[in-house]
Amino acid sequence: VAAPVPEDAPQIVVESVKGMSGSTIEIRLEIKNNPGIISFRNTIQYDESVMNLINVENQELLAGYTQPSPTISSPYTLRWSDSLATENNENNGVLAILTFEIKEGSETGEYNILVAYEESRNKDGEEIVFADCEATVTVVDYVSGDSDGDGEVTDWDAILVERYLAGWGDIEIVLTVADVDGDGEVTDWDAILLQRYLAGWAVSLI
């Protein structure tokens, strides 16, 4: 078991996500406690029997992004190198958004995506070591909040829950997944959590 990473250590942070087979998921790579760098390189390692990495969207937090290879396979290298920089970049935030496709027929369960540090330097050539990190992709039979059962959580799901709670008689929703707080019933609080989630609040749907 790896030792815990100190809270103030330079690190990349990724959050775990859930998805159904055949759906796409997004993994946000965030840099934290950046002491100042001009280059950064890491690899993304994942189970190719379950997932395909189909898109990398650079967020321009660091300069000098290069796509190392037009062919995406595991491990896949992400690299930023601003070799002519005279000042260190101390930005923190989202480095890149990775879009994965969960392959059709993938079995339910947990699968890891490892973000492995390779190299990073500051303007003086000193190596700045970042901690590795992992995200867990849980393949599920349903997606929490997906009230219409189409495999993704959208504004339409929130509208259906609101209509259901308002007593519209012809509304059919998947009650199990509309219960986003996991308390066994669909209430106004579930609707509020779903709206906050869709608005980008840092809330989790169970």
ROGULUM-819378 format. One record per residue (C-alpha): chain; x, y, z. Coordinates in steps of 0.5 Angstrom, whole numbers, plus 500, padded with zeros to 3 digits. Layout:
<site><kette>A</kette><xx>X</xx><yy>Y</yy><zz>Z</zz></site>
...
***
This chain:
<site><kette>A</kette><xx>500</xx><yy>500</yy><zz>500</zz></site>
<site><kette>A</kette><xx>503</xx><yy>507</yy><zz>498</zz></site>
<site><kette>A</kette><xx>504</xx><yy>512</yy><zz>503</zz></site>
<site><kette>A</kette><xx>499</xx><yy>518</yy><zz>504</zz></site>
<site><kette>A</kette><xx>501</xx><yy>524</yy><zz>500</zz></site>
<site><kette>A</kette><xx>502</xx><yy>530</yy><zz>505</zz></site>
<site><kette>A</kette><xx>497</xx><yy>535</yy><zz>504</zz></site>
<site><kette>A</kette><xx>502</xx><yy>540</yy><zz>502</zz></site>
<site><kette>A</kette><xx>506</xx><yy>536</yy><zz>497</zz></site>
<site><kette>A</kette><xx>506</xx><yy>538</yy><zz>489</zz></site>
<site><kette>A</kette><xx>501</xx><yy>533</yy><zz>486</zz></site>
<site><kette>A</kette><xx>496</xx><yy>531</yy><zz>481</zz></site>
<site><kette>A</kette><xx>489</xx><yy>530</yy><zz>483</zz></site>
<site><kette>A</kette><xx>483</xx><yy>526</yy><zz>479</zz></site>
<site><kette>A</kette><xx>476</xx><yy>524</yy><zz>482</zz></site>
<site><kette>A</kette><xx>473</xx><yy>518</yy><zz>481</zz></site>
<site><kette>A</kette><xx>467</xx><yy>517</yy><zz>477</zz></site>
<site><kette>A</kette><xx>461</xx><yy>512</yy><zz>475</zz></site>
<site><kette>A</kette><xx>459</xx><yy>510</yy><zz>468</zz></site>
<site><kette>A</kette><xx>455</xx><yy>505</yy><zz>464</zz></site>
<site><kette>A</kette><xx>458</xx><yy>500</yy><zz>459</zz></site>
<site><kette>A</kette><xx>457</xx><yy>504</yy><zz>452</zz></site>
<site><kette>A</kette><xx>458</xx><yy>511</yy><zz>456</zz></site>
<site><kette>A</kette><xx>463</xx><yy>516</yy><zz>456</zz></site>
<site><kette>A</kette><xx>466</xx><yy>519</yy><zz>462</zz></site>
<site><kette>A</kette><xx>470</xx><yy>525</yy><zz>463</zz></site>
<site><kette>A</kette><xx>476</xx><yy>525</yy><zz>468</zz></site>
<site><kette>A</kette><xx>479</xx><yy>532</yy><zz>470</zz></site>
<site><kette>A</kette><xx>487</xx><yy>532</yy><zz>472</zz></site>
<site><kette>A</kette><xx>488</xx><yy>538</yy><zz>477</zz></site>
<site><kette>A</kette><xx>495</xx><yy>540</yy><zz>479</zz></site>
<site><kette>A</kette><xx>495</xx><yy>542</yy><zz>486</zz></site>
<site><kette>A</kette><xx>501</xx><yy>546</yy><zz>490</zz></site>
<site><kette>A</kette><xx>505</xx><yy>547</yy><zz>484</zz></site>
<site><kette>A</kette><xx>511</xx><yy>550</yy><zz>487</zz></site>
<site><kette>A</kette><xx>513</xx><yy>553</yy><zz>480</zz></site>
<site><kette>A</kette><xx>515</xx><yy>549</yy><zz>474</zz></site>
<site><kette>A</kette><xx>516</xx><yy>550</yy><zz>466</zz></site>
<site><kette>A</kette><xx>515</xx><yy>543</yy><zz>464</zz></site>
<site><kette>A</kette><xx>511</xx><yy>537</yy><zz>466</zz></site>
<site><kette>A</kette><xx>510</xx><yy>530</yy><zz>464</zz></site>
<site><kette>A</kette><xx>506</xx><yy>524</yy><zz>466</zz></site>
<site><kette>A</kette><xx>503</xx><yy>518</yy><zz>463</zz></site>
<site><kette>A</kette><xx>496</xx><yy>516</yy><zz>463</zz></site>
<site><kette>A</kette><xx>495</xx><yy>508</yy><zz>465</zz></site>
<site><kette>A</kette><xx>488</xx><yy>504</yy><zz>464</zz></site>
<site><kette>A</kette><xx>485</xx><yy>498</yy><zz>462</zz></site>
<site><kette>A</kette><xx>484</xx><yy>498</yy><zz>455</zz></site>
<site><kette>A</kette><xx>480</xx><yy>492</yy><zz>455</zz></site>
<site><kette>A</kette><xx>475</xx><yy>496</yy><zz>459</zz></site>
<site><kette>A</kette><xx>476</xx><yy>503</yy><zz>457</zz></site>
<site><kette>A</kette><xx>478</xx><yy>507</yy><zz>451</zz></site>
<site><kette>A</kette><xx>481</xx><yy>514</yy><zz>452</zz></site>
<site><kette>A</kette><xx>478</xx><yy>518</yy><zz>446</zz></site>
<site><kette>A</kette><xx>480</xx><yy>525</yy><zz>447</zz></site>
<site><kette>A</kette><xx>485</xx><yy>530</yy><zz>451</zz></site>
<site><kette>A</kette><xx>483</xx><yy>537</yy><zz>452</zz></site>
<site><kette>A</kette><xx>488</xx><yy>541</yy><zz>454</zz></site>
<site><kette>A</kette><xx>486</xx><yy>547</yy><zz>459</zz></site>
<site><kette>A</kette><xx>492</xx><yy>551</yy><zz>457</zz></site>
<site><kette>A</kette><xx>494</xx><yy>552</yy><zz>465</zz></site>
<site><kette>A</kette><xx>501</xx><yy>550</yy><zz>463</zz></site>
<site><kette>A</kette><xx>504</xx><yy>553</yy><zz>456</zz></site>
<site><kette>A</kette><xx>508</xx><yy>548</yy><zz>451</zz></site>
<site><kette>A</kette><xx>503</xx><yy>543</yy><zz>451</zz></site>
<site><kette>A</kette><xx>505</xx><yy>537</yy><zz>446</zz></site>
<site><kette>A</kette><xx>501</xx><yy>531</yy><zz>443</zz></site>
<site><kette>A</kette><xx>506</xx><yy>526</yy><zz>444</zz></site>
<site><kette>A</kette><xx>503</xx><yy>521</yy><zz>439</zz></site>
<site><kette>A</kette><xx>497</xx><yy>521</yy><zz>434</zz></site>
<site><kette>A</kette><xx>495</xx><yy>514</yy><zz>437</zz></site>
<site><kette>A</kette><xx>492</xx><yy>514</yy><zz>443</zz></site>
<site><kette>A</kette><xx>494</xx><yy>507</yy><zz>447</zz></site>
<site><kette>A</kette><xx>496</xx><yy>506</yy><zz>455</zz></site>
<site><kette>A</kette><xx>500</xx><yy>508</yy><zz>457</zz></site>
<site><kette>A</kette><xx>499</xx><yy>515</yy><zz>454</zz></site>
<site><kette>A</kette><xx>504</xx><yy>521</yy><zz>455</zz></site>
<site><kette>A</kette><xx>502</xx><yy>528</yy><zz>457</zz></site>
<site><kette>A</kette><xx>507</xx><yy>533</yy><zz>456</zz></site>
<site><kette>A</kette><xx>508</xx><yy>541</yy><zz>457</zz></site>
<site><kette>A</kette><xx>515</xx><yy>544</yy><zz>456</zz></site>
<site><kette>A</kette><xx>516</xx><yy>551</yy><zz>456</zz></site>
<site><kette>A</kette><xx>523</xx><yy>551</yy><zz>454</zz></site>
<site><kette>A</kette><xx>524</xx><yy>559</yy><zz>453</zz></site>
<site><kette>A</kette><xx>520</xx><yy>561</yy><zz>460</zz></site>
<site><kette>A</kette><xx>524</xx><yy>565</yy><zz>464</zz></site>
<site><kette>A</kette><xx>519</xx><yy>565</yy><zz>470</zz></site>
<site><kette>A</kette><xx>516</xx><yy>559</yy><zz>473</zz></site>
<site><kette>A</kette><xx>509</xx><yy>558</yy><zz>472</zz></site>
<site><kette>A</kette><xx>505</xx><yy>557</yy><zz>479</zz></site>
<site><kette>A</kette><xx>498</xx><yy>556</yy><zz>476</zz></site>
<site><kette>A</kette><xx>494</xx><yy>551</yy><zz>480</zz></site>
<site><kette>A</kette><xx>487</xx><yy>548</yy><zz>477</zz></site>
<site><kette>A</kette><xx>485</xx><yy>544</yy><zz>471</zz></site>
<site><kette>A</kette><xx>491</xx><yy>541</yy><zz>467</zz></site>
<site><kette>A</kette><xx>487</xx><yy>537</yy><zz>462</zz></site>
<site><kette>A</kette><xx>480</xx><yy>534</yy><zz>461</zz></site>
<site><kette>A</kette><xx>480</xx><yy>526</yy><zz>459</zz></site>
<site><kette>A</kette><xx>474</xx><yy>523</yy><zz>456</zz></site>
<site><kette>A</kette><xx>474</xx><yy>516</yy><zz>456</zz></site>
<site><kette>A</kette><xx>469</xx><yy>511</yy><zz>453</zz></site>
<site><kette>A</kette><xx>467</xx><yy>505</yy><zz>457</zz></site>
<site><kette>A</kette><xx>467</xx><yy>499</yy><zz>452</zz></site>
<site><kette>A</kette><xx>460</xx><yy>496</yy><zz>451</zz></site>
<site><kette>A</kette><xx>459</xx><yy>489</yy><zz>455</zz></site>
<site><kette>A</kette><xx>464</xx><yy>491</yy><zz>460</zz></site>
<site><kette>A</kette><xx>463</xx><yy>488</yy><zz>466</zz></site>
<site><kette>A</kette><xx>460</xx><yy>492</yy><zz>473</zz></site>
<site><kette>A</kette><xx>466</xx><yy>493</yy><zz>477</zz></site>
<site><kette>A</kette><xx>472</xx><yy>498</yy><zz>479</zz></site>
<site><kette>A</kette><xx>477</xx><yy>499</yy><zz>474</zz></site>
<site><kette>A</kette><xx>483</xx><yy>504</yy><zz>476</zz></site>
<site><kette>A</kette><xx>486</xx><yy>510</yy><zz>472</zz></site>
<site><kette>A</kette><xx>493</xx><yy>511</yy><zz>474</zz></site>
<site><kette>A</kette><xx>496</xx><yy>518</yy><zz>473</zz></site>
<site><kette>A</kette><xx>504</xx><yy>517</yy><zz>474</zz></site>
<site><kette>A</kette><xx>509</xx><yy>522</yy><zz>474</zz></site>
<site><kette>A</kette><xx>515</xx><yy>522</yy><zz>469</zz></site>
<site><kette>A</kette><xx>519</xx><yy>529</yy><zz>470</zz></site>
<site><kette>A</kette><xx>518</xx><yy>536</yy><zz>471</zz></site>
<site><kette>A</kette><xx>523</xx><yy>542</yy><zz>472</zz></site>
<site><kette>A</kette><xx>523</xx><yy>549</yy><zz>474</zz></site>
<site><kette>A</kette><xx>526</xx><yy>554</yy><zz>470</zz></site>
<site><kette>A</kette><xx>533</xx><yy>553</yy><zz>473</zz></site>
<site><kette>A</kette><xx>533</xx><yy>545</yy><zz>471</zz></site>
<site><kette>A</kette><xx>531</xx><yy>543</yy><zz>478</zz></site>
<site><kette>A</kette><xx>527</xx><yy>537</yy><zz>478</zz></site>
<site><kette>A</kette><xx>520</xx><yy>538</yy><zz>482</zz></site>
<site><kette>A</kette><xx>517</xx><yy>531</yy><zz>484</zz></site>
<site><kette>A</kette><xx>509</xx><yy>530</yy><zz>483</zz></site>
<site><kette>A</kette><xx>506</xx><yy>525</yy><zz>487</zz></site>
<site><kette>A</kette><xx>502</xx><yy>519</yy><zz>483</zz></site>
<site><kette>A</kette><xx>495</xx><yy>519</yy><zz>483</zz></site>
<site><kette>A</kette><xx>489</xx><yy>514</yy><zz>481</zz></site>
<site><kette>A</kette><xx>482</xx><yy>515</yy><zz>479</zz></site>
<site><kette>A</kette><xx>477</xx><yy>509</yy><zz>480</zz></site>
<site><kette>A</kette><xx>472</xx><yy>508</yy><zz>474</zz></site>
<site><kette>A</kette><xx>466</xx><yy>504</yy><zz>477</zz></site>
<site><kette>A</kette><xx>462</xx><yy>501</yy><zz>471</zz></site>
<site><kette>A</kette><xx>455</xx><yy>500</yy><zz>474</zz></site>
<site><kette>A</kette><xx>448</xx><yy>498</yy><zz>471</zz></site>
<site><kette>A</kette><xx>445</xx><yy>505</yy><zz>472</zz></site>
<site><kette>A</kette><xx>448</xx><yy>512</yy><zz>473</zz></site>
<site><kette>A</kette><xx>445</xx><yy>516</yy><zz>479</zz></site>
<site><kette>A</kette><xx>441</xx><yy>522</yy><zz>477</zz></site>
<site><kette>A</kette><xx>439</xx><yy>519</yy><zz>470</zz></site>
<site><kette>A</kette><xx>432</xx><yy>519</yy><zz>471</zz></site>
<site><kette>A</kette><xx>430</xx><yy>517</yy><zz>464</zz></site>
<site><kette>A</kette><xx>435</xx><yy>512</yy><zz>463</zz></site>
<site><kette>A</kette><xx>439</xx><yy>514</yy><zz>457</zz></site>
<site><kette>A</kette><xx>446</xx><yy>513</yy><zz>460</zz></site>
<site><kette>A</kette><xx>447</xx><yy>520</yy><zz>462</zz></site>
<site><kette>A</kette><xx>445</xx><yy>526</yy><zz>467</zz></site>
<site><kette>A</kette><xx>442</xx><yy>532</yy><zz>464</zz></site>
<site><kette>A</kette><xx>438</xx><yy>538</yy><zz>465</zz></site>
<site><kette>A</kette><xx>432</xx><yy>533</yy><zz>462</zz></site>
<site><kette>A</kette><xx>433</xx><yy>528</yy><zz>468</zz></site>
<site><kette>A</kette><xx>432</xx><yy>534</yy><zz>473</zz></site>
<site><kette>A</kette><xx>426</xx><yy>537</yy><zz>469</zz></site>
<site><kette>A</kette><xx>423</xx><yy>530</yy><zz>470</zz></site>
<site><kette>A</kette><xx>424</xx><yy>529</yy><zz>477</zz></site>
<site><kette>A</kette><xx>421</xx><yy>536</yy><zz>478</zz></site>
<site><kette>A</kette><xx>415</xx><yy>534</yy><zz>475</zz></site>
<site><kette>A</kette><xx>414</xx><yy>527</yy><zz>478</zz></site>
<site><kette>A</kette><xx>415</xx><yy>531</yy><zz>485</zz></site>
<site><kette>A</kette><xx>410</xx><yy>536</yy><zz>483</zz></site>
<site><kette>A</kette><xx>405</xx><yy>530</yy><zz>482</zz></site>
<site><kette>A</kette><xx>404</xx><yy>530</yy><zz>474</zz></site>
<site><kette>A</kette><xx>401</xx><yy>524</yy><zz>473</zz></site>
<site><kette>A</kette><xx>404</xx><yy>521</yy><zz>466</zz></site>
<site><kette>A</kette><xx>411</xx><yy>522</yy><zz>469</zz></site>
<site><kette>A</kette><xx>415</xx><yy>516</yy><zz>469</zz></site>
<site><kette>A</kette><xx>422</xx><yy>516</yy><zz>472</zz></site>
<site><kette>A</kette><xx>427</xx><yy>510</yy><zz>474</zz></site>
<site><kette>A</kette><xx>426</xx><yy>511</yy><zz>482</zz></site>
<site><kette>A</kette><xx>432</xx><yy>508</yy><zz>484</zz></site>
<site><kette>A</kette><xx>437</xx><yy>513</yy><zz>480</zz></site>
<site><kette>A</kette><xx>433</xx><yy>519</yy><zz>482</zz></site>
<site><kette>A</kette><xx>434</xx><yy>517</yy><zz>489</zz></site>
<site><kette>A</kette><xx>441</xx><yy>521</yy><zz>489</zz></site>
<site><kette>A</kette><xx>442</xx><yy>522</yy><zz>496</zz></site>
<site><kette>A</kette><xx>441</xx><yy>514</yy><zz>497</zz></site>
<site><kette>A</kette><xx>436</xx><yy>515</yy><zz>503</zz></site>
<site><kette>A</kette><xx>431</xx><yy>510</yy><zz>500</zz></site>
<site><kette>A</kette><xx>426</xx><yy>515</yy><zz>497</zz></site>
<site><kette>A</kette><xx>425</xx><yy>521</yy><zz>492</zz></site>
<site><kette>A</kette><xx>424</xx><yy>527</yy><zz>495</zz></site>
<site><kette>A</kette><xx>425</xx><yy>535</yy><zz>494</zz></site>
<site><kette>A</kette><xx>432</xx><yy>534</yy><zz>497</zz></site>
<site><kette>A</kette><xx>434</xx><yy>529</yy><zz>491</zz></site>
<site><kette>A</kette><xx>431</xx><yy>535</yy><zz>486</zz></site>
<site><kette>A</kette><xx>436</xx><yy>540</yy><zz>489</zz></site>
<site><kette>A</kette><xx>442</xx><yy>536</yy><zz>489</zz></site>
<site><kette>A</kette><xx>441</xx><yy>534</yy><zz>482</zz></site>
<site><kette>A</kette><xx>440</xx><yy>541</yy><zz>480</zz></site>
<site><kette>A</kette><xx>446</xx><yy>543</yy><zz>484</zz></site>
<site><kette>A</kette><xx>450</xx><yy>537</yy><zz>481</zz></site>
<site><kette>A</kette><xx>448</xx><yy>540</yy><zz>474</zz></site>
<site><kette>A</kette><xx>450</xx><yy>547</yy><zz>476</zz></site>
<site><kette>A</kette><xx>457</xx><yy>545</yy><zz>477</zz></site>
<site><kette>A</kette><xx>457</xx><yy>545</yy><zz>485</zz></site>
<site><kette>A</kette><xx>462</xx><yy>540</yy><zz>488</zz></site>
<site><kette>A</kette><xx>456</xx><yy>535</yy><zz>490</zz></site>
<site><kette>A</kette><xx>456</xx><yy>527</yy><zz>489</zz></site>
<site><kette>A</kette><xx>450</xx><yy>523</yy><zz>487</zz></site>
<site><kette>A</kette><xx>450</xx><yy>516</yy><zz>490</zz></site>
***
